Amino acid sequence: MRALEPDIDRTVDGLLAPQAVRGEMDLVSDFAAPVALVFVCDLLGIPPEGYQGVRTWSLDIAPTLDLVPNEEEIRKGNIAMGRSPTTCVS
């Protein structure tokens, strides 16, 4: 983990800097979700240009984890589960 500290610091600083200029932020959508996405993609070796594909893939799967997903969510989730996150990278 120590070896990752410089990358973590750089990522966190990069996400916080625009929010500091703006003067406000939503903790989840402006920081927590993007930082998690970047760290997971980096650990999987997915380059920055693939982050959006992985985000879309995970958002397609997430609703199927609800207690009562609707049929469209199940359909999209099943399709997404057939792809690995690395195939979402264009």
Steps between C-alpha positions, in 0.01 A plus 500: 500500500786739571609472139156623393506809723634741235233387253230523766612850599509612135152357431347651813661839434378489140144434609499757780664790312201583274266477797714746697473748213125443482468540875268205549474132424277199533708253697369193319465610137795742493746299707416155639365342181772639269783414741373142535467464123854629438655275766320185384580566135863572581531179701347306208737666255223684316624826346322832563326490162323182618364642826168610347438154353559336838275759667220425253549125548482527878191725487328243275572222749429689824118509475487119484630503856180669623258280686238543226656607170261567212507297179695760300765522773529122504535489120770770494679342795502157338647645182763691700589194707589325176778753449805538715585855606810487282289441188323830569816685407471626144 
